[in-house]
Amino acid sequence: MWTIFWQALLLAFVGTILVRLGGRKSVSQMTTAQLAVLLGLGTILGSEVAGKGLAKTILASATFIGFLALAEWISLRSNRAEGLIKGKAIPVIINGNLVVSNLKALRMSVDDLEKRLRMAGISRIEDVKSGTIEDNGELGYELMPHARPVTRGDLEKILKANFPQAIIPSETAKDNIFTEVNQGSHDYEVPEQLH
């Protein structure tokens, strides 16, 4: 019984390390190759329970992750290989008009596309200059000029053009939630149990 416990613990540890080496993407952001390797890895790790042997399971898992790392390495060095392995973004909206042939090729209904647009905060297809379905299945988009939100920089230009005497306060550099990631520490107090 303890042998099973220690082998399961070892497999969980090895599986975690191998998946960590595979990348940081969530399932919705994975390419087809990454998802296939992850599913295969789960099957291989599960096969240990069926009695395939610990060494064979770890070797097979490492082989899958090695394949994924090789595929990623090749994709970084060749656009053609990247297109074959990961796929390319496919346009589904051009200048506010649906590209129906590409939706059909993706086997995506207009309702599915509209759902993705709503989730991105877009209420009209006509407001989208370019819309794509990326290789990981996510929606990419560029809004028409009239539908783009006003940025602080845009607002400052408008204020300076119309009210040249106005004093526009500059943003002071403050620590934010990225400070800890960038510098390894933060300046505000965090309760001990939340570290």
N, C-alpha and C positions, 0 to 999 in steps of 0.2 A: 504494500500500500504506500509506504514512504517513497519507494522508487517512482511510482506514478506521480506523486506530489512533486518530487524534485525534477522529474522530466518535464512536467507541465510548467513548473516555474521557469525552467531553463528555456522552454519553447516560447513562453510569454516574453521573456527577456530578449531572446534572439529575434523574435517576431517584431518587437517594439523597435529594436535597433535597426533591423532591416527596413521596416516601413519608414523610420525616421530618415534613413539614408536615401530612401526613394523620393522624398520631397515633402513640402508643407501644404500641399493643396487639399482642399476639401473635395469630396466626391463630385460636387457640381462643377468644380474647376478642373477636373482631371481630363486629360486627353484619352482617347480610346485605348491607346497602348498602356497608359498608366492604370486605367481601370481594369484592363484585362490582366495585367501583372498582379494587381492587388487582389483580384478575385482568385487568381491562380495560387497566390501566396496563402490566402485563407484556406483554400482546398488542401494545399500541401501540408500546412500546419495541422489541419484537422485530420489528415491521414495518419498522423502519428498515433492518434487515439485508436485508429483501426489496426495498428500494429505493423506499420511499415518500417519502423526502426528510427531511432533518434538521429543517428548520423546521416542516414539517407534523407531524412526530412530537412535537416539543417542544410545539407548540400543542395538539395533541390530548391529550397527557399533562397539561398544565396545565389544560385544560378539565375533565378527569376529577377532578383534585384540587380545582378550583374548585367542581365539583358536590358533592363530598364535604364541603367546608367549608361550602357553603350549606346542605346537608342537616343538618349538625351545628348550624349557627346556628339554623335553623328549629326543630330538635328542642329546643333549649334554651329557646325562647320559647313553645312550644305543646305541652301534654301530648298533645293529640289528634294533632298532626303527629308527635310522638315515637313514639306508638303505631303510627302508619301506617308510618313510616320504619324504626324500629328494632325494633318489636314490644314486647311486654310479657312480664313473668315469668308463667309458667303454673304453677299449683299442681299437684303430682303426689302429695303426701302431706299429709293434713289429720288432725291428732290421731292419728297413728300408723296411719292407714288410707290405702291407695292410692286415688288418683282415676283409676280405669281409663279413663274416658272421655277424660280429658286425655292420658293416656299414648298412647291410640289416635290422638288428634288430632295428637300430636307424632311419631307413628310410632316410638315408643320401646317396646321390650320391657321387661318386668319385670327380665330379666337385665341389660339395659343400665343401668337405674336402680340395681340392686343393685351393679353394678360401680362406679358413681359414688359410691355410699354407702360401699363398702369403701375406695375411694381417699381418702375424707374421714375414714376412721377410725371409721365407724359400722357396728356389727355387727347391729343389729336395726332394722327399719322401725318397730317399736312405740316406739322411743326418739326418734323424730322428731315434734315437734309440728307443724311446718310445713316442707314441702319444695317447692322450686320449681325449674323449669328457666328460667334467666334468658334474656334476649334474646340473649346471646352464646353460649348453649348450656351454660354452667356450672351446676352444682348450687348452689343456695342453700338453707340449712336453719337451723332453730332447734330445739334439742333440748328434750325434755321436762325439767321441773325435776329429776327423779330421775337423768337421764342427763348433766346438765351437769357439767363438771369443776369442782373446787373451786379458787377463786382465792385468791391470797394474802390479799385482803381478807376473804373468807369465813372462812379459817382464823384470821385475827387476831380476828374477832368471836367465833368459837367459843372460842379460847384466853382472851380477856378475860372471856367469860361464865362459863367454868368454872374459870379460874385467875386471879382478879383481881390477885393478888400478882405474877404473872409479868411479867417485863420483856421486852418484845418489841422487839428492835433495829429501828431504822428503816433503810431502805435508803439508803445514801449515794449521792449523785449522782456517777456515774462516767461517763467518756467511754465511748461504745459505738460500734458500727458506723454509727450514724446521725449521729454528731458531725460527721464530714467532710462529709456531705451538708448538714446544717443550718448549720454554721459555716464550711465551706470548708477545714477543716484537721483534723488528728488529732494526738493527743499521744503516740502510740506510734511507734516507729521502723519504717519500712517499707524493705526493701532497695531500692536505687536502680532495679534492673531491673524491679521490680514496680510502680512508680508508674504 
